[in-house]
Amino acid sequence: MKKILLFAVISLFALSCNSDKKSKLEKLKKQYDEIAVQIKNLEKDIAKGEGKSLDKIAEVSVTDLKAEEFNHYIEVQGKIDGDENVTVSSKMPGVVTDINVKEGQGVIKGQVLAQLDDAVLRQSLSTLDSSLVFVTNLYNKQKKLWDQKIGSEVQYLTAKNNKESIENNIKTIKEQLAQMNIVSPINGTIEEIPIKVGQVVSPGVTTAFRVVNLLKVKVVADIAEAYSAKLKTGNEVTINFPDLNKEIISKISFSSKYINTVNRTFTVEVRLDNSSEEYRANMIAVLKINDYHANSAIVISVDLIQKMNGEDYVYVAEKNSSNKYTAKKNKVKTGQTYNGYTEILDGLKEGEKIITVGYQNVEDGQLLKF
């Protein structure tokens, strides 16, 4: 037990010594760095006072800053969709007996696309037609007698009611027969026929056809919620179609006010004319939406901006009292960045010479050679 306690005491003493040494070393290193910086600054101040420089001349390239137009874009992938893109289903349950169209075929509104088995309804209609002939004759005779004040009113009204009842039943059967036809709700092109002859279809459940009107199309894209305050109807948008090697400029025609709770996005649409029929449904489109514009801004390459202690800075070339150029470290405030270029909101002005080559190897106050 005594040996264990002795070992523990020795270990604690050794750890304490090591900790003190490390702490002392870190303190001395910090003092060394501070003294080195002070020495260097004093040497530079003395050299400047004597018109000399302790630093070697740095060879750099510079560019005169000019105010220019700056735009920021949001880039997102979308797709082409028909302005009218509908799925068609039957209005009545039944078995498909005939399909009248093919994929790719143009159709008009109201055209019959397919037919369901209506044999039972037609049989019912035939029976009602026969009954209607009988009750109509009976009604006509009863009416003739009633007009001559022969017979009772009840007999006349019963005959009339029977006739009208069958007429209403016939009307209902004919409406049901019409609904046994699957018709196109729009003018367009048949893009998909998922049903087959002999298949049982149900209204609102089974998709029978997809009809798309591609004379007018729209580009649809989902945009991240973060941009919801910036994007509105009327924003300018550049659309690139990789498959067509084509780019056009248009405007947002619709910006949804609804945020999808699953992926936190909202939908934007851009309507396009497709009278030439060059656009196809689901074709990829890359949207560049202009969400920020500055008529006059100082813009520099992102690569020129350096960071230190959480601050951004760049080097510019500035004339000193000896009419020579020296490097000057300018803190800058950055704005939007797009396509490798950043807008500078503060810290640079038009006409200044920014160092574009060799900026990594210069120090504040160092003499420069262009």
The 8 nearest C-alpha neighbors of each residue, nearest first, counted from 0:
[[1, 3, 2, 4, 5, 6, 7, 8],
 [2, 0, 4, 3, 5, 6, 7, 8],
 [3, 1, 5, 0, 4, 6, 7, 8],
 [4, 2, 6, 0, 5, 1, 7, 8],
 [5, 3, 7, 1, 6, 2, 8, 0],
 [4, 6, 2, 8, 3, 7, 1, 9],
 [7, 5, 3, 9, 4, 8, 2, 10],
 [6, 8, 4, 10, 5, 9, 11, 3],
 [7, 9, 5, 11, 10, 6, 12, 4],
 [10, 8, 12, 6, 7, 11, 13, 5],
 [11, 9, 13, 7, 12, 8, 6, 14],
 [10, 12, 14, 8, 13, 9, 15, 7],
 [13, 11, 15, 9, 10, 14, 16, 8],
 [12, 14, 10, 16, 15, 11, 9, 17],
 [15, 13, 17, 11, 16, 12, 18, 10],
 [14, 16, 12, 18, 13, 17, 11, 19],
 [17, 15, 13, 19, 14, 18, 12, 20],
 [16, 18, 20, 14, 19, 15, 21, 13],
 [17, 19, 15, 21, 16, 20, 14, 22],
 [20, 18, 16, 22, 17, 21, 23, 15],
 [19, 21, 23, 17, 22, 18, 24, 16],
 [22, 20, 24, 18, 23, 19, 25, 17],
 [21, 23, 19, 25, 20, 24, 18, 26],
 [22, 24, 20, 26, 21, 25, 19, 27],
 [25, 23, 21, 27, 26, 22, 20, 28],
 [26, 24, 28, 22, 27, 23, 21, 29],
 [25, 27, 23, 29, 24, 28, 22, 30],
 [26, 28, 30, 24, 29, 25, 31, 23],
 [29, 27, 31, 25, 30, 26, 24, 32],
 [30, 28, 32, 26, 31, 27, 25, 33],
 [29, 31, 27, 33, 28, 32, 34, 26],
 [30, 32, 28, 34, 29, 33, 27, 35],
 [33, 31, 35, 29, 34, 30, 36, 28],
 [32, 34, 30, 36, 35, 31, 29, 37],
 [33, 35, 37, 31, 36, 32, 38, 30],
 [36, 34, 32, 38, 37, 33, 31, 39],
 [35, 37, 39, 33, 34, 38, 40, 32],
 [38, 36, 34, 40, 35, 39, 41, 33],
 [39, 37, 35, 41, 36, 40, 34, 42],
 [38, 40, 42, 36, 37, 41, 35, 43],
 [39, 41, 43, 37, 42, 38, 36, 44],
 [42, 40, 44, 38, 43, 39, 37, 45],
 [41, 43, 39, 45, 40, 44, 46, 38],
 [42, 44, 46, 40, 41, 45, 47, 39],
 [45, 43, 41, 47, 46, 42, 40, 48],
 [46, 44, 48, 42, 43, 47, 41, 49],
 [47, 45, 51, 43, 49, 48, 52, 44],
 [46, 48, 50, 44, 49, 51, 45, 43],
 [49, 47, 45, 46, 50, 44, 51, 43],
 [50, 48, 46, 47, 51, 45, 52, 44],
 [51, 49, 47, 48, 46, 52, 321, 45],
 [52, 50, 46, 47, 49, 53, 48, 45],
 [53, 51, 46, 54, 47, 43, 50, 55],
 [52, 54, 43, 46, 55, 51, 42, 365],
 [55, 53, 52, 365, 56, 366, 43, 57],
 [54, 56, 57, 53, 366, 52, 365, 367],
 [55, 57, 366, 367, 54, 368, 58, 365],
 [58, 56, 367, 368, 59, 55, 366, 361],
 [57, 59, 368, 369, 367, 56, 357, 60],
 [60, 58, 357, 369, 356, 368, 57, 61],
 [61, 59, 356, 369, 355, 354, 357, 62],
 [60, 62, 354, 355, 353, 352, 59, 63],
 [63, 61, 352, 353, 64, 354, 355, 60],
 [64, 62, 352, 350, 351, 353, 65, 61],
 [63, 65, 349, 350, 351, 352, 62, 353],
 [66, 64, 349, 67, 350, 63, 297, 348],
 [65, 67, 296, 297, 295, 349, 64, 68],
 [68, 66, 295, 296, 65, 69, 297, 294],
 [67, 69, 294, 295, 293, 296, 70, 66],
 [68, 70, 293, 292, 67, 296, 294, 71],
 [71, 69, 292, 291, 293, 72, 289, 68],
 [70, 72, 291, 337, 289, 290, 292, 335],
 [73, 71, 289, 288, 287, 290, 74, 70],
 [72, 74, 288, 287, 75, 289, 290, 71],
 [75, 73, 287, 286, 72, 288, 285, 76],
 [76, 74, 286, 285, 77, 73, 287, 220],
 [77, 75, 285, 284, 286, 220, 74, 78],
 [76, 78, 220, 284, 219, 285, 283, 218],
 [79, 77, 283, 281, 284, 282, 218, 219],
 [78, 80, 218, 281, 282, 280, 217, 219],
 [81, 79, 280, 217, 216, 281, 218, 82],
 [80, 82, 216, 83, 213, 84, 212, 211],
 [81, 83, 216, 215, 217, 84, 80, 212],
 [84, 82, 81, 212, 211, 85, 213, 185],
 [83, 85, 211, 81, 210, 82, 212, 86],
 [86, 84, 210, 209, 83, 87, 211, 184],
 [85, 87, 209, 208, 206, 210, 88, 84],
 [88, 86, 208, 207, 206, 209, 85, 89],
 [87, 89, 206, 207, 202, 203, 205, 90],
 [90, 88, 202, 181, 91, 201, 87, 92],
 [89, 91, 202, 178, 88, 92, 179, 181],
 [90, 92, 89, 202, 179, 178, 93, 201],
 [93, 91, 201, 200, 202, 90, 89, 94],
 [92, 94, 199, 200, 115, 116, 91, 95],
 [93, 95, 199, 115, 116, 198, 197, 96],
 [94, 96, 115, 196, 197, 198, 97, 114],
 [97, 95, 115, 196, 116, 114, 197, 94],
 [96, 98, 114, 113, 95, 196, 99, 115],
 [99, 97, 113, 100, 112, 114, 196, 96],
 [98, 100, 112, 113, 97, 111, 101, 114],
 [101, 99, 112, 98, 104, 102, 113, 189],
 [102, 100, 104, 103, 189, 99, 192, 98],
 [101, 103, 189, 190, 104, 191, 192, 100],
 [102, 104, 189, 190, 188, 101, 105, 191],
 [105, 103, 189, 102, 188, 101, 106, 100],
 [104, 106, 188, 187, 189, 103, 107, 186],
 [107, 105, 187, 186, 188, 104, 110, 108],
 [108, 106, 186, 110, 109, 185, 187, 183],
 [107, 109, 185, 186, 184, 183, 110, 106],
 [110, 108, 183, 182, 184, 107, 111, 185],
 [109, 111, 182, 183, 108, 107, 112, 106],
 [112, 110, 182, 181, 113, 180, 109, 183],
 [111, 113, 99, 182, 181, 100, 98, 110],
 [114, 112, 98, 181, 99, 97, 111, 180],
 [115, 113, 180, 97, 96, 95, 179, 181],
 [114, 116, 95, 179, 96, 94, 93, 117],
 [115, 117, 94, 96, 118, 93, 95, 114],
 [118, 116, 120, 119, 115, 121, 179, 176],
 [119, 117, 121, 120, 116, 122, 123, 115],
 [120, 118, 122, 121, 117, 123, 116, 124],
 [119, 121, 123, 117, 122, 118, 124, 172],
 [122, 120, 124, 118, 123, 119, 125, 117],
 [123, 121, 125, 119, 124, 120, 118, 126],
 [122, 124, 120, 126, 121, 125, 127, 119],
 [125, 123, 121, 127, 122, 126, 128, 120],
 [124, 126, 128, 122, 123, 127, 121, 129],
 [127, 125, 123, 129, 124, 128, 130, 122],
 [126, 128, 130, 124, 129, 125, 131, 123],
 [127, 129, 131, 125, 126, 130, 124, 132],
 [130, 128, 126, 132, 131, 127, 125, 133],
 [129, 131, 127, 133, 132, 128, 134, 126],
 [130, 132, 128, 134, 129, 133, 135, 127],
 [133, 131, 135, 129, 130, 134, 136, 128],
 [132, 134, 130, 136, 131, 135, 137, 129],
 [135, 133, 137, 131, 136, 162, 132, 138],
 [136, 134, 138, 132, 137, 133, 131, 162],
 [137, 135, 139, 133, 138, 134, 140, 132],
 [136, 138, 134, 140, 135, 139, 141, 133],
 [137, 139, 158, 135, 141, 136, 140, 159],
 [140, 138, 142, 136, 141, 137, 135, 143],
 [141, 139, 143, 137, 142, 138, 136, 144],
 [140, 142, 138, 144, 143, 155, 139, 145],
 [143, 141, 145, 139, 144, 140, 138, 146],
 [142, 144, 140, 146, 141, 145, 139, 147],
 [145, 143, 149, 147, 141, 142, 146, 148],
 [144, 146, 148, 142, 149, 147, 143, 141],
 [145, 147, 143, 148, 144, 142, 149, 141],
 [148, 146, 144, 145, 149, 143, 142, 150],
 [147, 149, 145, 146, 144, 150, 151, 143],
 [150, 148, 144, 145, 147, 151, 146, 143],
 [149, 151, 145, 144, 148, 152, 154, 155],
 [150, 152, 153, 154, 155, 149, 145, 148],
 [151, 153, 155, 154, 156, 150, 145, 157],
 [154, 152, 156, 151, 155, 157, 158, 150],
 [155, 153, 157, 152, 151, 156, 158, 150],
 [154, 156, 152, 158, 153, 157, 141, 142],
 [155, 157, 159, 153, 158, 154, 160, 152],
 [158, 156, 160, 154, 159, 155, 153, 161],
 [159, 157, 138, 161, 155, 156, 160, 154],
 [158, 160, 156, 162, 157, 161, 138, 155],
 [159, 161, 157, 163, 162, 158, 164, 156],
 [162, 160, 164, 158, 159, 163, 157, 165],
 [161, 163, 159, 165, 134, 160, 164, 135],
 [164, 162, 166, 160, 165, 161, 167, 159],
 [165, 163, 161, 167, 166, 162, 160, 168],
 [164, 166, 168, 167, 162, 163, 131, 169],
 [167, 165, 163, 169, 168, 164, 170, 162],
 [166, 168, 170, 164, 165, 169, 163, 171],
 [169, 167, 165, 171, 170, 166, 172, 164],
 [168, 170, 166, 172, 167, 171, 165, 173],
 [171, 169, 167, 173, 168, 172, 166, 174],
 [170, 172, 168, 174, 169, 173, 167, 175],
 [171, 173, 175, 169, 174, 170, 176, 168],
 [174, 172, 176, 170, 175, 171, 169, 177],
 [175, 173, 177, 171, 176, 172, 170, 178],
 [176, 174, 172, 178, 173, 177, 171, 179],
 [175, 177, 173, 179, 178, 174, 172, 117],
 [178, 176, 174, 179, 175, 180, 173, 172],
 [177, 179, 175, 180, 176, 90, 91, 174],
 [178, 180, 176, 115, 177, 114, 91, 175],
 [181, 179, 114, 178, 177, 113, 182, 111],
 [180, 182, 113, 89, 112, 111, 114, 179],
 [183, 181, 111, 112, 110, 109, 180, 184],
 [182, 184, 109, 108, 110, 185, 112, 111],
 [183, 185, 108, 109, 182, 186, 87, 107],
 [186, 184, 108, 183, 187, 107, 109, 210],
 [187, 185, 107, 108, 106, 212, 184, 188],
 [186, 188, 212, 211, 106, 105, 210, 185],
 [187, 189, 105, 211, 210, 104, 103, 106],
 [188, 190, 210, 102, 103, 104, 191, 209],
 [189, 191, 102, 209, 103, 210, 188, 211],
 [190, 192, 209, 208, 189, 102, 193, 210],
 [193, 191, 208, 194, 207, 102, 209, 190],
 [192, 194, 207, 191, 208, 206, 195, 209],
 [195, 193, 207, 192, 198, 196, 206, 208],
 [196, 194, 198, 197, 193, 95, 98, 192],
 [195, 197, 95, 96, 198, 97, 98, 194],
 [198, 196, 95, 94, 96, 195, 199, 97],
 [199, 197, 94, 95, 196, 195, 200, 194],
 [198, 200, 94, 93, 95, 197, 201, 92],
 [201, 199, 205, 92, 93, 94, 198, 202],
 [200, 202, 92, 204, 205, 203, 89, 91],
 [203, 201, 89, 90, 204, 91, 88, 92],
 [202, 204, 88, 205, 201, 89, 206, 90],
 [205, 203, 202, 201, 206, 88, 200, 89],
 [204, 206, 201, 200, 88, 207, 203, 202],
 [207, 205, 88, 208, 87, 86, 204, 193],
 [206, 208, 88, 194, 87, 193, 192, 205],
 [209, 207, 192, 87, 191, 86, 206, 210],
 [208, 210, 86, 191, 190, 85, 87, 189],
 [209, 211, 189, 188, 85, 190, 187, 84],
 [212, 210, 84, 187, 188, 83, 81, 213],
 [211, 213, 187, 83, 81, 214, 188, 186],
 [214, 212, 81, 215, 216, 211, 273, 82],
 [215, 213, 273, 274, 212, 216, 272, 276],
 [216, 214, 272, 213, 273, 82, 271, 81],
 [217, 215, 81, 82, 271, 213, 80, 270],
 [216, 218, 270, 269, 80, 271, 82, 79],
 [217, 219, 79, 269, 78, 268, 80, 77],
 [218, 220, 268, 77, 78, 267, 217, 79],
 [221, 219, 77, 267, 266, 222, 76, 268],
 [220, 222, 266, 265, 264, 267, 223, 219],
 [223, 221, 264, 265, 266, 220, 224, 226],
 [224, 222, 264, 225, 226, 263, 265, 221],
 [223, 225, 264, 227, 226, 263, 265, 222],
 [226, 224, 223, 227, 228, 222, 264, 229],
 [227, 225, 229, 224, 228, 223, 230, 222],
 [226, 228, 224, 229, 230, 225, 223, 265],
 [229, 227, 226, 230, 225, 231, 224, 290],
 [230, 228, 226, 227, 290, 231, 291, 225],
 [231, 229, 227, 228, 226, 290, 234, 232],
 [230, 232, 254, 234, 233, 229, 251, 228],
 [231, 233, 251, 253, 252, 254, 234, 230],
 [232, 234, 251, 250, 231, 252, 235, 253],
 [235, 233, 251, 250, 232, 231, 236, 230],
 [234, 236, 250, 289, 249, 288, 233, 251],
 [237, 235, 288, 250, 249, 287, 248, 289],
 [236, 238, 248, 287, 247, 286, 249, 288],
 [239, 237, 286, 247, 246, 285, 248, 287],
 [238, 240, 246, 285, 284, 245, 241, 286],
 [239, 241, 284, 245, 243, 242, 244, 246],
 [242, 240, 244, 243, 239, 245, 284, 283],
 [241, 243, 240, 244, 283, 282, 245, 284],
 [242, 244, 245, 240, 241, 277, 239, 246],
 [245, 243, 241, 242, 240, 246, 239, 247],
 [244, 246, 243, 240, 239, 247, 241, 242],
 [245, 247, 239, 238, 240, 237, 244, 248],
 [246, 248, 238, 237, 249, 239, 245, 236],
 [249, 247, 237, 236, 238, 246, 250, 235],
 [248, 250, 236, 235, 237, 247, 251, 269],
 [249, 251, 235, 233, 236, 234, 252, 269],
 [252, 250, 269, 233, 232, 234, 253, 268],
 [251, 253, 269, 232, 268, 250, 233, 270],
 [254, 252, 268, 232, 267, 251, 255, 269],
 [255, 253, 267, 232, 231, 266, 256, 268],
 [256, 254, 266, 257, 265, 267, 253, 258],
 [255, 257, 254, 258, 265, 266, 227, 253],
 [256, 258, 255, 265, 259, 266, 264, 254],
 [259, 257, 265, 264, 263, 260, 256, 224],
 [258, 260, 263, 264, 261, 262, 265, 257],
 [259, 261, 263, 262, 258, 264, 257, 265],
 [260, 262, 259, 263, 264, 258, 265, 224],
 [261, 263, 264, 260, 259, 223, 258, 224],
 [264, 262, 259, 260, 224, 258, 261, 223],
 [265, 263, 223, 224, 222, 259, 258, 262],
 [264, 266, 258, 222, 221, 255, 257, 259],
 [267, 265, 221, 255, 220, 254, 222, 268],
 [268, 266, 254, 253, 220, 219, 255, 221],
 [267, 269, 219, 253, 218, 252, 251, 217],
 [268, 270, 251, 218, 252, 217, 250, 271],
 [271, 269, 217, 216, 252, 218, 268, 272],
 [272, 270, 216, 217, 215, 273, 269, 218],
 [271, 273, 215, 274, 216, 214, 270, 275],
 [274, 272, 214, 276, 215, 275, 216, 271],
 [273, 275, 214, 276, 272, 215, 277, 213],
 [274, 276, 273, 277, 214, 278, 272, 213],
 [277, 275, 273, 274, 278, 214, 213, 279],
 [278, 276, 275, 279, 273, 274, 243, 213],
 [277, 279, 276, 273, 280, 282, 79, 213],
 [280, 278, 282, 281, 277, 79, 276, 213],
 [279, 281, 80, 79, 282, 81, 278, 213],
 [282, 280, 79, 78, 80, 283, 279, 77],
 [281, 283, 79, 78, 280, 279, 284, 278],
 [284, 282, 78, 77, 281, 240, 79, 285],
 [283, 285, 240, 77, 78, 239, 76, 286],
 [286, 284, 76, 239, 238, 75, 77, 240],
 [287, 285, 238, 75, 74, 237, 288, 76],
 [288, 286, 74, 237, 73, 236, 72, 238],
 [287, 289, 236, 73, 72, 286, 290, 235],
 [288, 290, 72, 291, 235, 71, 236, 287],
 [289, 291, 72, 229, 288, 71, 230, 73],
 [292, 290, 71, 70, 289, 293, 72, 69],
 [291, 293, 70, 69, 71, 294, 290, 289],
 [294, 292, 69, 295, 68, 296, 70, 291],
 [295, 293, 68, 69, 292, 296, 67, 70],
 [296, 294, 67, 68, 66, 293, 69, 297],
 [297, 295, 66, 67, 298, 68, 293, 69],
 [296, 298, 66, 343, 342, 67, 65, 299],
 [297, 299, 342, 341, 343, 296, 340, 300],
 [300, 298, 340, 341, 301, 342, 297, 303],
 [299, 301, 340, 302, 303, 339, 341, 298],
 [300, 302, 340, 303, 339, 304, 341, 299],
 [303, 301, 300, 304, 305, 339, 299, 340],
 [304, 302, 301, 300, 313, 305, 355, 299],
 [303, 305, 313, 302, 301, 312, 311, 306],
 [306, 304, 312, 311, 313, 303, 307, 302],
 [305, 307, 311, 310, 312, 309, 308, 304],
 [306, 308, 310, 309, 311, 305, 312, 330],
 [309, 307, 310, 306, 311, 305, 312, 330],
 [308, 310, 307, 306, 311, 305, 312, 330],
 [311, 309, 307, 306, 308, 312, 330, 331],
 [312, 310, 306, 305, 331, 330, 304, 307],
 [311, 313, 330, 331, 329, 305, 304, 306],
 [314, 312, 304, 329, 328, 305, 303, 330],
 [313, 315, 328, 327, 354, 329, 326, 353],
 [314, 316, 353, 327, 354, 352, 326, 317],
 [315, 317, 326, 352, 325, 324, 327, 353],
 [318, 316, 324, 325, 326, 315, 327, 319],
 [319, 317, 324, 323, 322, 325, 320, 316],
 [318, 320, 322, 321, 323, 324, 317, 325],
 [319, 321, 322, 318, 323, 324, 50, 47],
 [322, 320, 319, 323, 318, 50, 324, 47],
 [323, 321, 319, 320, 318, 324, 317, 325],
 [324, 322, 318, 321, 319, 325, 320, 366],
 [323, 325, 318, 317, 367, 316, 366, 319],
 [326, 324, 366, 365, 367, 364, 317, 316],
 [325, 327, 316, 364, 365, 363, 315, 314],
 [326, 328, 363, 315, 314, 364, 316, 329],
 [327, 329, 314, 363, 313, 312, 315, 326],
 [330, 328, 312, 313, 314, 346, 331, 327],
 [329, 331, 312, 346, 311, 313, 328, 332],
 [332, 330, 346, 312, 345, 311, 329, 333],
 [331, 333, 345, 344, 343, 346, 334, 311],
 [334, 332, 343, 344, 342, 331, 341, 335],
 [333, 335, 342, 343, 344, 341, 336, 332],
 [334, 336, 342, 341, 337, 71, 333, 291],
 [337, 335, 341, 340, 342, 334, 339, 71],
 [338, 336, 340, 339, 71, 341, 335, 72],
 [337, 339, 340, 336, 341, 71, 72, 301],
 [338, 340, 337, 301, 300, 336, 341, 302],
 [341, 339, 300, 301, 337, 299, 336, 338],
 [342, 340, 336, 298, 299, 301, 335, 300],
 [341, 343, 298, 334, 335, 297, 333, 344],
 [344, 342, 333, 297, 345, 334, 332, 298],
 [343, 345, 332, 333, 334, 342, 346, 297],
 [346, 344, 332, 331, 343, 347, 333, 348],
 [345, 347, 331, 330, 329, 332, 348, 344],
 [348, 346, 345, 331, 343, 349, 351, 297],
 [349, 347, 351, 350, 346, 297, 64, 345],
 [348, 350, 65, 64, 351, 66, 347, 297],
 [351, 349, 64, 63, 65, 348, 352, 66],
 [352, 350, 64, 63, 349, 348, 353, 315],
 [353, 351, 63, 62, 316, 315, 61, 64],
 [352, 354, 315, 61, 62, 355, 316, 314],
 [353, 355, 61, 315, 358, 314, 60, 356],
 [354, 356, 61, 60, 353, 358, 303, 62],
 [357, 355, 60, 59, 358, 354, 61, 359],
 [356, 358, 59, 359, 360, 355, 58, 361],
 [357, 359, 360, 361, 356, 354, 355, 314],
 [360, 358, 357, 361, 356, 362, 305, 303],
 [359, 361, 358, 357, 362, 57, 59, 58],
 [362, 360, 358, 359, 365, 57, 363, 326],
 [363, 361, 365, 364, 326, 360, 328, 327],
 [362, 364, 327, 326, 328, 365, 361, 325],
 [363, 365, 326, 325, 327, 362, 366, 328],
 [366, 364, 325, 326, 362, 363, 54, 367],
 [367, 365, 325, 56, 324, 57, 326, 364],
 [368, 366, 57, 325, 56, 324, 58, 365],
 [367, 369, 58, 57, 59, 56, 366, 324],
 [368, 59, 60, 58, 367, 61, 57, 324]]
